[in-house]
């Protein structure tokens, strides 16, 4: 399923236009959704060896968990995490790791389902085999769920709703600089299935009405920029020095 968020590519181009970009692909395939130009060195991390081996664009491969891997502080100009956080039992730990690993002035690009949406709530509360059937029926992927391929087990914590991420990451010196939404009803595969499309739109409209507008579009992209050192010092934020031992134990802020 392809999502193209208006203005996203232009924003990323403006942010990363100077010099070689040290990019972390947090979850294999994340970087394929945005163009990063020729002057990019990509480090990929995934818990799946098969996923890493399939990714031919990586300059460096790390077999590890983004919730706990000890990245070198300030080692990346940009981090992209596309449709990954919803699969983590403790996504806040990953966000803290990103805040530590990205350099001041660098950006963290997050794309994920909106838990406060019809799609998000169905994804969160329906069993995994339902997701597999959906991939096979709607996307026409007969091999869905086989050989380490999507869909993967989903947690989709309420702690990774867009506003919750903004609040949490502000405490680690990451400020929201870009936000965009897109709804699954705009994607071609659903538009070609009229009964499913009209059923979805009816359910979305009813849900928005009953929730007083709290239910929104199905997916969002959020870009966070790390404050410069002077700004971090003024704000009293010291997240760069968070010891790995503390992360491994899980602080109260790092738990989902």
C-alpha positions in Angstrom: 0.0 0.0 0.0 1.5 3.3 -1.1 1.0 6.6 0.8 2.1 9.9 -0.6 1.9 12.8 1.9 1.6 16.2 0.3 4.7 18.3 0.9 6.7 15.5 2.7 9.4 15.0 0.0 10.0 18.7 -0.4 10.3 19.2 3.3 12.8 16.4 3.7 14.8 17.7 0.7 15.1 21.1 2.3 16.2 19.7 5.6 18.9 17.4 4.2 20.2 19.4 1.3 23.8 19.9 2.5 26.5 17.2 2.5 26.4 13.5 3.0 23.4 12.3 5.1 24.0 9.6 7.7 20.6 7.9 7.7 19.3 5.2 10.1 16.6 3.0 8.6 14.7 1.8 11.7 13.0 -1.3 10.3 13.9 -2.6 6.9 12.2 -0.9 4.0 11.5 2.4 5.9 13.9 4.5 3.7 12.3 3.3 0.5 9.3 5.5 1.1 11.3 8.8 0.7 14.1 9.8 -1.7 17.3 10.8 0.1 19.5 11.5 -2.9 22.9 10.1 -3.8 24.9 11.5 -0.9 23.4 9.2 1.7 24.9 6.4 3.8 22.2 4.1 5.1 22.5 2.0 8.2 19.6 -0.4 8.6 18.5 -2.1 11.8 15.9 -4.9 12.1 15.2 -7.9 14.4 14.8 -10.1 11.2 18.0 -11.4 9.6 15.9 -12.2 6.5 14.6 -8.7 6.2 18.2 -7.3 6.4 19.4 -9.7 3.8 16.6 -8.7 1.4 17.5 -5.0 1.7 20.1 -4.3 -1.0 20.5 -0.6 -0.5 22.1 -0.7 3.0 25.7 0.3 3.6 25.6 -1.2 7.1 23.3 -3.8 8.6 22.5 -4.2 12.3 20.6 -7.2 13.6 19.0 -5.8 16.7 16.0 -4.2 18.4 15.4 -0.5 18.0 13.9 -0.5 21.5 17.2 -1.4 23.1 20.1 -1.3 20.7 23.0 0.9 22.0 23.3 3.4 19.2 26.2 5.8 19.4 24.9 9.2 20.6 24.4 11.8 17.9 25.5 9.4 15.1 22.8 10.1 12.5 21.6 13.2 10.6 18.2 11.6 10.0 16.2 8.6 11.2 13.2 7.2 9.3 10.8 4.7 10.9 8.0 3.8 8.6 5.1 1.6 9.7 7.2 0.1 12.5 6.3 1.7 15.9 2.9 0.1 15.9 4.6 -3.4 16.0 6.6 -2.6 19.1 5.4 -3.6 22.6 7.4 -0.6 24.1 7.5 2.1 21.3 8.4 4.9 23.7 11.8 3.2 24.3 12.4 3.3 20.6 11.5 7.0 20.5 14.0 7.7 23.3 16.6 5.7 21.4 16.0 7.9 18.4 16.3 11.1 20.5 19.7 9.9 21.7 21.0 8.7 18.3 20.1 11.7 16.1 22.4 14.7 16.1 21.2 18.2 17.2 19.5 19.8 14.2 18.8 16.3 12.8 15.3 14.9 12.1 13.3 11.8 12.9 10.6 10.8 10.4 7.8 8.7 11.7 4.9 7.2 9.7 2.3 5.0 11.3 -1.4 4.2 11.6 -3.5 6.6 13.6 -4.7 4.6 16.5 -7.6 7.1 16.8 -9.1 6.1 13.5 -11.4 3.3 12.2 -8.4 1.5 10.6 -6.3 2.0 13.7 -8.9 0.7 16.1 -9.6 -2.3 13.9 -5.9 -3.0 13.6 -5.4 -2.7 17.4 -8.2 -4.9 18.5 -8.7 -7.5 15.8 -6.6 -10.7 15.9 -3.5 -11.2 13.8 -5.0 -13.7 11.4 -7.6 -11.1 10.4 -4.7 -8.8 9.3 -3.3 -11.6 7.2 -6.6 -12.2 5.5 -7.0 -8.5 4.8 -3.5 -8.4 3.2 -4.4 -11.3 1.0 -7.9 -10.0 0.0 -7.4 -6.3 -0.3 -3.8 -6.1 -1.4 -3.8 -9.4 -3.4 -0.7 -10.6 -1.5 -1.1 -14.4 -1.5 2.2 -14.8 0.5 1.1 -12.4 3.3 2.4 -13.5 6.7 4.8 -16.1 5.3 8.6 -16.1 5.3 9.0 -13.1 7.6 6.7 -10.8 5.5 4.0 -8.5 6.5 1.6 -8.2 8.2 3.4 -8.5 11.5 2.0 -8.7 15.0 0.5 -5.3 16.0 0.3 -3.6 19.3 -0.5 0.0 18.2 -0.4 1.6 21.7 -2.4 4.6 22.5 0.9 6.2 23.6 1.8 6.6 19.9 -1.2 8.7 18.9 0.2 11.8 17.2 -0.3 14.2 20.0 1.0 11.7 22.6 4.2 11.4 20.6 4.6 15.1 20.3 4.3 15.6 24.1 6.5 12.7 25.0 9.3 13.6 22.5 9.3 17.3 23.6 10.8 16.1 26.9 13.7 14.6 25.0 14.4 17.7 22.9 12.5 16.7 19.8 10.1 19.3 18.3 7.4 18.6 15.8 8.2 20.4 12.5 6.0 18.6 10.0 2.7 16.8 10.3 0.4 15.3 7.7 -2.5 12.8 7.5 -3.8 10.6 4.7 -6.8 8.3 4.8 -6.9 4.8 3.5 -10.1 5.7 1.5 -7.8 7.7 -0.9 -5.7 4.7 -1.8 -6.4 3.0 -5.1 -6.9 -0.5 -3.9 -9.8 0.5 -1.7 -11.3 2.8 -4.3 -11.5 -0.2 -6.6 -13.6 -2.1 -4.1 -16.8 0.0 -4.0 -18.7 -2.0 -1.4 -15.8 -2.0 1.0 -15.1 1.7 0.3 -18.7 2.9 1.0 -18.9 0.7 4.0 -15.7 2.2 5.4 -16.7 5.8 4.7 -20.0 5.3 6.4 -18.3 3.7 9.5 -15.8 6.6 9.5 -18.5 9.3 9.4 -20.5 7.6 12.1 -17.4 7.2 14.3 -16.4 10.8 13.9 -19.9 11.9 14.9 -20.1 9.6 18.0 -16.6 10.6 19.1 -17.2 14.3 18.6 -14.5 14.5 16.0 -11.8 12.5 17.8 -11.7 9.8 15.2 -9.5 11.0 12.3 -7.7 9.9 9.1 -6.2 6.4 9.1 -2.5 7.3 8.9 -0.1 10.1 9.7 3.5 11.2 9.2 5.3 13.2 11.8 8.8 14.8 11.5 10.6 15.8 14.7 13.7 18.0 14.7 16.2 17.7 17.5 17.0 21.0 19.2 20.5 22.4 18.9 22.8 22.1 21.8 22.3 25.7 23.0 18.5 25.1 23.0 18.9 21.8 24.8 21.0 23.5 27.5 18.5 26.3 27.9 15.7 23.9 28.2 17.6 21.8 30.7 17.2 18.7 28.6 20.0 16.1 29.0 18.6 13.1 27.1 21.8 12.6 25.1 23.5 11.3 28.3 20.8 8.8 29.2 22.8 5.6 30.2 21.9 2.4 28.3 21.5 0.6 31.6 18.6 2.9 32.5 17.0 2.2 29.1 17.3 -1.5 29.5 15.5 -1.4 32.9 12.8 0.9 31.4 12.1 4.2 33.1 8.5 5.3 33.9 8.6 7.5 30.8 9.9 4.8 28.6 7.1 2.3 29.3 4.1 2.1 27.0 
